[in-house]
Amino acid sequence: MKKIRPIYLFILIFVIISLSLIVELHFLTHKSLPLITKLFLLLPLNISIIALLTLMFYVVKNIVKLMIERRYKIPGYKIKTKLVIIMVMITLIPTSFLFIITSGLITNYIDRWFSPRIKQPLDSSIEISKTFYEIERQRTLAYAKTLLKNDKVLKGYSIKRISKLPVDASETIKAAFNGIEGTEIISEKKGDIIRAVVPEYNKEKVSSVLVVETTLPPSISKGIDEIQDAYENYLMLEAWKIPIRINYILILGFMTLLVVFTALWIALRVSKGITEPIQKLVQSTEDVALGDLDVQLDIKRDDEIGQLVTSFNDMVKRLKKSQESLKSTYLYIKNILENINSGVIFLNTNGTISVINNAACKILGKNSEDLINKHYSELLSFIDSDELKKLVSSIEGRVFNPIKKQIEVTIADKKATLLVFVTGLKDEQKNIGMLVVFEDITDVLKAERIGMWQEIAMRVAHEIKNPLTPIKLSTERLIKKWQNNDPDFALLFPKSTQIIIKEVDSLKHLVDEFSLYGKMPEIKKTPTNLKDLIEDTIDLFKGYKDVVFNTSLPDTLPFVEIDPEQFRRVITNIIDNAIHVLGNNGRIDISVYYQEDLNKAYIDIADNGPGIKDELKDKLFKPYFSTKKNGTGLGLAIAYRIIEEHRGNIKIKDNKPTGTIFTIEFPIKEN
């Protein structure tokens, strides 16, 4: 097929040239116009045809190349095609209108050349000149006939008689010797001569011929000759009316096509200058996409394409540096992930496990090959934990804040406690996945419990030992008085028994607090009006007349998901400690505020007491640590544990100018 197309092109060019040659030869055979005039009329046509065919060759060549590029979808063919179409349309529309209008004007102008109004005066002039010559001939002939009867000679005429036929006699004179009269016109430089010839008879035979001549003025002869020449030229041009019209229209048509093909050629050249660098850019971009970052384009231009090439080369260099940096960072992060003790899992937006480290595999008892590129539901299938399932269902398919929670799980019939941190990852526009970090704290909790119980045992033993001493002493004293029958036994007995009862009540209170801390009731969250809860809690302390309560509770507070009874206990405990520090005389400020976009609510409980030393702030929430003389050290520990169960936190900071601020932070809603 590629070999046939050039043959068609050459056949078309040959046919056009042949037809043009035939037309020109046809016009050249006309003898009515000089050769120079014919060449002058046909030269523009030849030049137009040669220029058009030359341009057509290059244009068709480039169009065929463009068609091949479209067929094989070579990069840049679309923009090249669009440029060609746009340029041709921009040029073709006005040139077509111009061709139609101009061809109409040429046709109209040529028709006006050969209109009857132009030819009629010429015809009339010719008729007038013919009539004038005919009148002069008849008048001269009449005068010659008159001379046969009368010898009177008129001015302006020459007369002569010829008795013998001359050798160089004209046809008119010859006819006169044969007895036929006539006239003729003889053109000379001095003017046209009107000659009349009349035979003279003698005895019914022609004896001689009378010749009468008159010369017309040169101006008349010259004018009549000019009229005749003009008439003949007009007739010759009229014979060329259609060829001239066709010739001009063909020239105009070829010029129109020349403009169109020139525009097409320019469009092809311009598009080539644009698309060739683009083709190289596309190819280089594909190479970069395949990982070849050593690509550099060697195109030097001062225009925007050159700037684009320079930017591309700079971009590739930066990409190469970034890739090297990313590789280094990736190896660094990979090394960290593979060597930390915490398990790390990254889930993409489809819930597929993209990254899992060795620690996570070790905790879960699986190989990375068994989990990588698998949905997280397969991971959950071999982990038995209601808490984990509840956590997953609470965040699945939703936007959530970072979650940190301690979860009991069973993996391969082995119970474990995991500390799980879950957070969503996002870029500037959208979520990109979820990060899950967890660690097995079973042994840590076991060690902490052992240490805690050792500390509790020592503290409980100490706390129990304190009331046992007065109990023992009072009992021994009663026994001794009773054995000795002392008269004051009756007076000592009530006092000693009161001491024993008081110390037993103290032991009972200690046991109750210990039991409460050891077994906290289950948290039951419900939507709660925080403003009403705080106001009800403050009402419990109305009996302290010298303690002033100031509250800042916005009316627009949203309902919060908390356990109201447990939360009331937290606030009560903190306020009770504040009153104790104030010595029942001072000010307590309670304010509530929230950040709905972060799903966070805050309660500030501030007093104007002496404050807390920095070294004691970290110990306040530890079990059995108390600054009170008779305190158990479990109140704030219980409060801290309740807030933790609500996925919140308690912070302590100094108040200005004096005092302490307890800030309780917790989520507004569970999710």
Order of alpha helices (4+ residues) and beta strands (2+ residues): alpha-alpha-alpha-alpha-beta-alpha-beta-beta-beta-alpha-alpha-alpha-beta-beta-alpha-alpha-alpha-beta-alpha-beta-beta-beta-alpha-alpha-beta-alpha-beta-beta-alpha-beta-beta-alpha-alpha-beta-beta
